[in-house]
Amino acid sequence: MIKMQNHYCYYLPSSLTGISDTDCRKWHGQGGPIDIAPPLFEQMPEFLLGMMKECDQDVGFMPDYDNPTKQYGCYFQQQFRKSFNKSDPNSTTTRASTWAAYLNGITRPNLQILDSATVLKLVFNQNEPTKCISVIYEYQEQIYTAIAKKEVILSAGVFDTPKLLQLSGVGPTEWLKPLGIEVVAENAQVGRNFVDQMAIYTAFETTERLPAAPWYADTCGWFLNSGLKESNKNWTDIQIYCYSRSSVLTLDFPIVGRDPILAYSKPPITFITFLVFNTLPDATGTVKVQTLSAYDRPQIDHGWQNLSDYDQNNLQYGVNFIRNMTKNTSWGQRYVKQELFPGTRYGGSDDLHRRLNLCSAYHQVGTCGLGKCTDDQARVSGIQNVRVCDASLFPTQLNVNPTYTLYSMCEKVADLIKNQY
């Protein structure tokens, strides 16, 4: 993982970053494709600095959570951002991406990118029925076939990778036969083991209008351990984000919209919101093909109908942590008037709040799990020449944002392929 990084600790003094030269060189890389930009230390508003100071006295402040020696407490967020001047802590940055890190400007004879193409089906050899030989896809309303000289690598994600396998006849027989899909290979794990981090919001009225955080929602937060499960005792299982002046109360806001009370009250309400993640939930679900069309969405079941005691209490632990901070600390007494959400909206019932407002954290994994749906080389079990390289390959949930670990896994799969051929 270290070889992938181009970390800010190499360009800024440790007196500013809080990362010693020894830890920088031990846990972080320089010159890799993934730029990691520093928190905007000198642009942090007073209310955030005060919050982190209060937090440091309680659970501890982490100047660097990307090392195994300190992964519990509060933090200012490190982000995948490219800095225009790496020696300037306040330099303008742009959000990084796999395109910017790996693909933009690359000219390779063995790489062709088709934007907005849709894969329709994997094709198998008639004489060797489990050997994948090609892929049928639609591009600009025309149907094409791509021949696989060695392998097909599926990177369609947690939902579409299992859907494509199932449409192609690879998956649980009891799901495929009712749709008339010819079974090429029985693989009961394709589309199972779906795990998504669950999230819930809280909101509080403030004593004054707080300034916007420098990176909006991605400025600061907490990693905590609920202490509710023995198997998680060495890991954090709660993540909390702080949002200033954000009137959304669900991560599904592009569909649901903004909260009308926070967004449109006259006179305007001054407020702050917090987002609690249960990062290691018990709940598991399925992703199941519904029709014979590759253009149709699969049936997605999070398995959240009856949450375990752990899942419910984990989320409640996070909510209670925020309530305690807003009520019983000098920071909270200075900046917080009262709880707005859930507040009294559901008759004071946290259970009803959770049932009505639980949303996805959009950190989904597991539907083609390594060692379950695939072998230890990420090759799909039961068929030949098909390998998975996306978040569906994670066999268990991660207790953090998954992007960097996903990049690392993809680097590993690339190494496996290169070593094989």
Secondary structure, DSSP 8 states (H G I E B T S, - for coil): -GGGEEEGGGTS-HHHH---HHHHHHH--SSSSEEEB---GGG--HHHHHHHHHHHHHT-EES--SSTT--SEEEE--B-EEESSTT-TT--EEE--HIIIIITT---TT----TT-EEEEEEE-SSSTTBEEEEEEEETTEEEEEE-SS-EEE-SHHHHHHHHHHHTTEE-HHHHGGGT---SEE-TTTT-SBEEEEEEEEEEEESS-----TTGGGSEEEEE-----GGGTTS--EEEEEEES----STTHHHH---HHHHH-SS---EEEEEEEESS-S--BEEE--SS-TTS--EEE-S-SS--HHHHHHHHHHHHHHHHHHHHSHHHHHHEEEEEESTTTTTT-HHHHHHHH-EEEEEEE-TT-TTTTB-TTSBBTTSBSEEE-SGGG-SS--SS-SHHHHHHHHHHHHHHHHHH-
